[in-house]
Amino acid sequence: MSKGEVDFLSLMCYDYHLYKSYLPFTGFNSPLHKGDHDISFFATLNIEWTVNYWVAKGAPKHKLVVGIPTYGRTWKLLLSAWNQPYALAVNHGMLSGYVSYPEALNFLKQGAVSVFDDQRSVPYSYLGRDWVSYEDRNSIYEKGWIKVLPSISEICSHSNSIGIENLKKYEEAN
């Protein structure tokens, strides 16, 4: 890739995990990093790996734009007691496998347990047999500052952050 060929390169860093009959387990829609137990192909399903891959292939760091989701993915758990990441799932969860951010907040208001996975910098929640991977203020903040590569974070500034205060206001109002 020649440095002068493109103005920017959009990396769509989401839909890393979604329910498929041949992958019948929960996972994260847009994890920032891999977890300790992510091996083989599954260790590549995260933003850090994606960015490093494109940089290794010659993409100029200053031209990378990381796209993150404003929605979540859902799974129907095999058993409600098995509610950790990579738990067995039998199908898409509520709303045909997709939730908007307001729907994820509503799920939490209904009593869902929310857990922040510190290794992957992303939350998930569960209630009964429903399991949801979504974004919250903390995960968006982590991704907004692009902590994946220190050399990329040098070009980020507070003025081009992604509206964390607006997200906080929305959460407080709802």
N, C-alpha and C positions, 0 to 999 in steps of 0.2 A: 504494500500500500504506500503510495507516494504521499508525502505530507501535504502536498498542495491539491490533492484530488477532491477533498470534501471539506465542507465548513465544520461539520460535526458528525459524530457517529452515535446514533441512539441505540443504547443497549436496553432492551426490554427485559428487565430483571424480575419477572414474576411468572406465575404458573409453573414453578419448578415442581410442585406436587399438586395433583388433583386426583380424585378417585377414578380409577380404571379397574375393570375386572381382573386384569393381569397384574395390577399393583394394588392389592386390596388392603392398604393400610394408610393411616393418617400421615401427614407431613406438613411442611411449612410452605406457604405460597411464595414467600420472598425472603428467605433467610439471608442475613448479611454474611455470616461465616458458616463453615461446616462445624458440626459437633464432634465430640470425641468418638462417637460410635458410627459416624458416617464413613463408610468405606467404599472402595471401588467406584463405580459410576455415581453412587449417591454422594460421594465427597465432592463431586463437581456441581451439584445442584445448589449453588449459592452465588451471591453477588460477588464476593471476593474472588472466587475462582473464575467467574465470567470476565471480570475486569482484567485480572492477571493474564488470562488467555489472550484477550485482544491486544494487550500491551506487548506480550511476547511475540505476537504475530506482526508487530510493527505499528499498531495504532498509536498516534500521538496522544499522550495522556491528556493534554489540554483540550482535545477535541471530543473526549468521551462525555456523553450525557447518559446518566443512569436513570432509567424509567422505573418507578416503583408503583405498586398497585394502590388504588383507593377503595378496594373491595377485598373480601375474604373468600375463602373456599371452605366448604363444609363436607363432613363425612358422617355416616351413620355407623356407630360402633357396633361390633359384634356383641360385646358385653359392656354395660355401663361402668363396671369396676375396672376395665382395661381402658384407661383414659390418658395414657402417656403418649408422647410422640411415637409414631410408628406402631400404634395399636392397630389390631385387626379391624377392618371395616367391611361392611357388607354392601354398601351402596353410597351414593351421594347422600349428603345430609339434607337438612331443611333447605327449602327454597331451591331445589334442584341443584345443589352444590355450590351456590353463589350467594353471598350476602354483601350488601352495601355497607358502608361505614355506619350509617344510622341503624341499620338492622343488627349489626354486631353490637352496638351500644344497647339496643333493646334486648338482645339476648342476655347481656350482662345484667340489665335491670330485672330480668325474669329470674335471676338467681344463679346464673352460670358462674362457675369458678374460673377466674382468670389467672393464668400463670405466665410469667415472663421468662423465656428461655435465655439465660444470660450468655450461653455459648454462641447462640445463633442470632442474638439481639432481635428477637421477635416474640410476640405473645401468641398464646392460644387459649381457648376457653372450652369448657364442656359442661353439659347439663344433661343428665340421663344418658341417652345413647347418642346425643348430638355432640359433635366435636367441630370447632371452628378455628381456622388459622386466619388471622387478620392483622392489620396494622394498628398501632396506637401512637400516641404522642411520643413516647420514648423510642419506639422503633423507627418512626419517621425522622425524629431528631438524629438518631445514630446514622441513618442513611443519608439524611440531608447534608450532613457534614462530611460525607464520604470518608469514613475512617478506614476504608479498605486499604488504601495505599497512602502513606505519608506524603509522597510526592504529589498526589492528586489533591490532597486536602489543602496544600499551599495555595491553590488557585480559588478555593472557596472562601467566601466572606459572609459576614452576617447579613449584608445587604441582599445577597442572592439566596438566602435560606428559603424554605418552602412554606412559609406561613404557619409556623408552629403556634404563634399567638392566636391566629384565627381558629386553629383546631382546638385550642384550649377554650376559647370563648364558646365554640359550638358545643363542646362536651359539657361545659357548665350550664348552658342554656337548656340542654336536653337531658 
